[in-house]
Each structure stands twice: as C-alpha cells, then as structure tokens.
Amino acid sequence: MDFQAIIFAAIAGAVGSGLGAALGLAAAKLFKASNAAPFIVIGVIIGITLSRFVDPSAISASGELRDQLDTELRTDPLFRQLQAEFPDEYGAYLNELARKAPSLNPEEAEQMGFEFTSNLRMKYAGNIRQASDEQISKILTKELQLTRSIRDDFGIDVCARFVAGGPAALPENAYPKLEEIIRDKGTALFSAIAEGRNSSAEPKHAIESDWQKFFSEWYATGATGDDLALMQKSSPDTPEICDIAISINKTLIAMEGDTGERLRAESAYGAAALP
C-alpha cells in the first residue's frame, strides 16, 4: 500500500476541496445599498504534501494490519493531530481502511483518505466560528504565505491559474517547495476546528457593516472596483488576480477590533465548509 499517496490525498481533503486541496476563502462580501445583494470573492488555495514513500512490503496481511496502518499513517503530523483530536472519527476511518486494504487499488485508497479528511473538515466547519482569533489568523497567514510563494517561485501567470482553478495549474516541481506551508495550514485549520468545538465562546458571524468596512479599507490600499470585478470573474488568463487575491488576504489579516475578528472567522469558515 502506497502510504505517500494516501497521506497526500488525506491532506488534500484536510485543507480544502478538489484533488489538490483547493481551499475556498470567502475573501470579501459587498452589500449594495439598493438591494443588499452579496458579491462573494473567492481566493483559491491548493495543497499537496509529502515526499516520502513507504515500502508496501512492510505491511502484512495479518491480524496486525490495523496497527501497522496506524503506525504508518501517524508518521505524518496531520494524522497524529487527527488521532489526538478526533479519535472516534480517526478510529472509524482506520477500521474501514484495514477492512478494505487487502482488495483496495491505489486510487481507492487515496480516495478514502481524501474523503475522510474532507468530510471531517466540512462536518465540523462551523466550530471555527468559536475558535480564537489567534488560531484563525494562522490559517489566513499560511494562505497568504502560500500564494506569495507560488507567485515568487513560479511566476504570476502560474499564480493566477492557481487562484482561478486550483492545483492543476501548478507544475509538479512546485510540490516539494510548498509542502511545509501546506501541512502547516492543514494542521492550523483542524486546530481551529478542535479549539472551537471545545469552546463556550459565542460564534462569530460577519455582518453587513463588517463587509462595508472591509471594502473601505481594501479600497484605501489602492484596490478598485475593477479589481473586484476581476476577482469575481477569476479568469486563469488574468495575471492581475494573483496580486488582487494577496491584497484581499492582507487586508483581512490587518483589520482590527471585533470587525476584523468576525471577518476572519467568516473567511476561515468559508475555507473549511466548501466541498
């Protein structure tokens, strides 16, 4: 069994939707005074991970299979986190994987890992609203680092294709360079979910005036209505959307007070809730 591929797929599911882990960020919401209709801008973040391979011959078909699977999976920090913070769900996944392992083909094993983490993420996404702003900010900061890394290392055209369409735009040699950031973002996301689940704090929801404040501050940085329109369209052939996405995230991270906290919680929730 190829544990590299399974863990790869699972971490993809952990940080967002799509084969390469597209992470949807509800970056901005504008309410027009005339009809209060929302305009949602989504910046897409992808994720992949792991460079190590496990020799399939190390896994026996004996009754110790479950323990062997557990040992191999928990060589990765994300699986250790899931085992510690979501023991029931992790245990159910491990039981199912062990039951099916003898007859699974590689694609089916990868899909199981992806579905486990993506379903777990979506199931508990609402708990992010009760996480601390410090924990939520880690998610957005890692997202910002990732987008900048793609732009700086692979160029603005690749970054724009990534913002518009996710992982298919990335060259294969991008993965080793991005591995650490993506893993950190996945663990930050599940840490926020776990923290929120154990918190008695009131859930944070952005309100109309919060989004109006966001746009006021975003436009003050030099952004324009044309930038908003480009992000709404999100064409992969529009290089400008790379830096626009970065500027949106920077503004979200920098916003102060309760407004900033509500907007960051809303954005992080959007990141976790999208399929």
N, C-alpha and C positions, 0 to 999 in steps of 0.2 A: 504494500500500500504506500502511495506517494504522499507522505505527510506534508511535504513542502506545498504541494498543490492544495491539499485540504485546508491547511492553515491559511494559505494565500486567499482562498475563496472565503473562508470564515472571516478574515479581517476585512475583506471587501464588504461583506454583509454588515460588519460592525460599524463602519463609518459612513455608509450610505448606499444608495440604490445603484443598480446596474452591475454588470460583470466586473468592472473595475472600481466599484465602490464610489459611485457619484454621490456626493453629499450636497443635498439641496440646502441652500441658505436663503431664508426669506429676508433679503437684504434691505428691502425698502417697501413701504406701503403708503401710497399717497391718496388722500381722500379729497376729491374735488368738492368745493363748497356747493356746487349746483346739485349734485346727485349723490355725493358721498360714495361714489364708486371707487373701489380699491384698484390700484395698479401695483402688481407684485413683480418685483425684480428678483430673479433667482440666479445666484452665482453658483456654478457647479464645481465641486471639488472631487478629485478622484483619489483612489488609494489602492496601493498594492503593497505586498510585503514579502519578506523572507528570501534569503539566498541559499539557505541550507537545504539539503536533501537527506532523507532518511532511507537507508537500505531496506527495501521491502522484506528481505530475507530475515531481518531482525524480528519480524512479527510472526509468531507462531499461530497455528490454528487451534491451539489447545484451549482449555478452560481458563487460562490466564490471559486470554485475548483482551478482555476489558481493561485489566490492569496495565497491560502493555500499551494499549491505545492511550489510556490516561497518561501514562508516563511520557510518551512521545509528544502528545498534544501540549502538555504543560511545560515543555521546553520553551514554549513561546509565552511572553509576558501577558498577552491578552487572554489566553486560555487560563493562565493562573489566576488572573483577575476574575474571570467569569466563574471559575470554580469556587473562588472565595466569596463572591458577592451574589451569585445566582446559583447556589448549589443544587437546587431541585431541578432547574431547567438544564443545567450542565449535566447532571446525572442522567436525566431522561435522554438527552442527546447521545451521551456516551453509551447507554444501554442499546439504543437503536442502532448506533454505528457498529457496535460489537455484534449485534444480532445479524446485521446485513453484510458485514465485512467480507465473509467468505465468497459472496457472489457479486459484490459491487464492482462495477468497472470504474476507472478513474474519474470519468465525467460525473457519474452518480455520486461518488464520494465527495467531490468538490461541491456539487450542488447541495448536498446535505449540510456541509459546513457553512455555505453561504446562507442557506435558508435558516439555519439555527440562529446565527448572529443577527441577520436582518430582521427576522420575526421577533427576536428578543428586543432589539432596538425599538422597533415600531410599537410593540406591546406596551413598553414602559416609557415611551417618549414623553408622555405628559408629566412624568416625575421631574423632568428637567426644570419645569417652571418653579419648583420648590428648592432647587439647588442654590448654593451661594453664588453671588456674582463673581467671586474669585474663581470658582470652578468653571463656571460658564465661560468666563473670559479666556480660559486656557484653550477651549475649543476654537474660538474665533481667532485667537492669536496663532494657533497652529495652522489654521486655514490660510491666514494671511501669509505666513512663512512659506507654505506650500506653493501658493500662487506666485509669489515672488521668485521662489526657487525655479519654477518651471520657466518663467519669463527670462530670468537671468542666465540659466544654464542651457535653455533650448530655444530661446528666441520668442519674440512677441507673437509671431504667427502661430507657433505651437501652443502658446499660452491661450490665445484667442480660441483656437479649436477646442482646447481643453475646457475653457469656460463655457463654450456653447454646447459641446457634445460629449464631454467626459473622456474616458480612458482610451478610446480607440485612436485619439489624436496623438497620443504620446508614443515616442519611439521606445523600443524595447530597452535601450541603454539608459532610459530615464529611471527605471525601477530601482536599481541599487542606490542611486543618489537620493531618492525620495523615501526610501524605506524607513528611516528613523523618524522622520517627521510624521509619516502616515501612521506608524504604530503609536506614536505619542498622541496623535489626535484621536485614534480609536479608543485608547485607554482613557483619555480625558473625557470622551463622550460617555462611556459607561461609568466612569467615576461620578460624573454629574448625575446620571440616572440613579445610581445607587445612593448617592447623598440625598437627592430629592425624595427618594422613596422612604428614607428613614427620617425625614424632616417633618416637623409640625408647622413649618412656615406657610404663610398664605401663598398660593400660586400666583405668579406674576404674569399679567396679561397686558400687552401694549394697547393703548387707547388712541383714539384719533389724534388728539393733541400731541401725543408722543411722535407719531409719524410726521406730523406737520413740523415739529421741532427738528426731527432728523433732516427733513428736506431743507429747512432753513440753514442748518449747519453744513450740510453737504454742499449746497449751492455756494455757501460762503467760502468753500475751499477752491472754487473755480469751476465746479461742475455746472452743467447746463441742462435745460430740458431736452436738448438733442442727445446728450449722454444718456438720459433716462430712456429715450426712445430707442437708442441703440441697444441698451441692455434688455429692454422688453423684447426686441426682435432677436437678439443674441445670435446673429449670423456668424458662422465659423469663418467667414471670409472678411470679417470686420476686425482688424487688429486692435482697434481702439478699445474693444470691450475688455481686454486684459487689464489695462490700467484703470478703466472705469470700475471693474469689479474690485480691484485693490483699493481704490479710493472709497468705495462704499464700505468695505470692511474696516478700513482705518477710521472712518467717521463713527461707525458703530462702536468700535473699541474705545474711542476717545470721549464719547458722550458721558456727561456727568449726572449725578443725582439719581433719583428714582426713575426718571425718564430713561436714562441710559440703561439702568438695570432691567427695566421692563422690555426695552427693545432687544437687548442682548438675549434675554430669556426667550423672547418670541422667535428670534432668529435661530437660536440653538434648538429650540423645539422643532422648528421647521426642518432643520438639518436631520433630526432624528426620526421625524414622523413620515417623511416621504418614502414611498416604496422603492 
